[in-house]
Amino acid sequence: MKSFISWIYGFALAIGGPGLFAVAFLDSSFVSLPQINDILVVLMVTNNKPWMLYYAAMATLGSIAGCYVIYYLAKKGGETFRRRRMRSGNTERILALYRRHGLMALIVPGLLPPPAPFKLFVLMAGVAEVPPLKFVLAIAISRGLRYAAMGLLAIWYGDLALELMRTRGREVALWMAGLLVVMGVVWWLVSRRTIHDA
């Protein structure tokens, strides 16, 4: 496995943005490559800071494409897929989250680092028949914010950010995700209050 991960790093670094797209696609669909994309974004931005938005966008687009594959398969499989692949208790809880919180039930897990069960929420979005446009928008927001935050970390802290990601990547990602979630909740509350006051 280590040799495969080393090959993935080398492959992505050799071709830049398209490599980020490919790794994000694999990680979000059929293969779990925890935190590799976060580290690759930080590494590429550290080496080429003016291209931060490009690298974040390529990682985001790859994640959208990979998630859409799982979503599409789950949506086509529907109840049959749900009964065969998942425990009923888990599925009912996640479906209840979608009913209660809408797309926030997909955006928040998309911000969180592994071992958060993000793919489970993607699968359940398909089973719950979340509209495709809303699904893509939720993934774009969550992953776009996550990779942009990693890019900004690399711009501000350079090699120190890379060292932090290598040694304490999960903790850094968790703190950043928590900060983004808090910002999102504050924005939601302010916008909701503005609508009520209007």
Protein Blocks (a to p, Z undefined) as FASTA:
>chain_A
ZZmmmmmmmmmmmnommmmmmmmmmmmmmpccehklmmmmmmmmmmmmmlmmmmmmmmmm
mmmmmmmmmmmmmmmnmmmmmmmmpcfklmmmmmmmmmmnommlmmmmmmpccfbffklm
mmmmmmnopafklmmmmmmmmmmmmmmmmmmmmmmnmmmmmmmmmmmmmmmmmmmmmmmm
mmmmmmmmmmmmmmmmZZ
